[in-house]
Amino acid sequence: MAETQGQTRADFPFFMDIPTRWMDNDAYGHVNNVQYYSFFDTVVNAHLVRFGGLDANASPVIGLVVESRCQFKKSLYFPGTVNCGLRCVKIGRTSVTYEIGLFREGDAEIAALGHFVHVYVERASQTPTPIPAERRAAMERIQVFTGD
C-alpha cells in the first residue's frame, strides 16, 4: 500500500456512510480499533450485494478474507458518521484486493486506510474458484490503477 496513494476522498470511487454507535467507543473515548475492521467488511460486502449479486446466505461462491490491515491516521468517535470509501487495486482470477478509506463526516483528511483481500471459494468445498462474472464487473467499476 503506497503511503501517498489512497489518502483523499477523490481516490475512492464508491462511498457509503456508517453511523458510529455508543458501543463502538472504548474506555479511551474513541472508536475502538476492532470497529474499523467492521467498517471495512461492511462497505466491501454492501458494494458486492448492491452491484455484484452477492447473496450472503445462498451464493454458491463466496469471498473469504485472507488478509487485512489498517493504517490508523486519526481517531473516529461516537456520535459521528464514518464516510467509507472503497476501491479495488488488484483483481486476479480468484482474489481481489480492496483499499478502504475511512473519513470523519465532512473531513478532508483520512482517518484510516484499510487493506482487505478476498479469496473466492466454492461455499460447499471451500476450494478456490474464479470470481463470478457479476462480482468481477462490480469490482471493475471501482478499480483504480496505482502503479504498484
VENZI-V196064 format. One record per run of one state. SS is the DSSP state (A for helix, B for strand, O for the rest). FROM is the first residue (numbers start at 1). TO is the last residue. Records with the same first field share a line. If there is no record, write none. Layout:
BEGIN
SS=FROM-TO + FROM-TO
END
This chain:
BEGIN
O=1-8 + 12-13 + 20-21 + 26-30 + 32-32 + 53-60 + 73-80 + 92-94 + 105-109 + 123-127 + 129-132 + 142-142 + 144-148
A=9-11 + 22-24 + 33-52 + 133-141
B=14-19 + 25-25 + 31-31 + 61-72 + 81-91 + 95-104 + 110-122 + 128-128 + 143-143
END
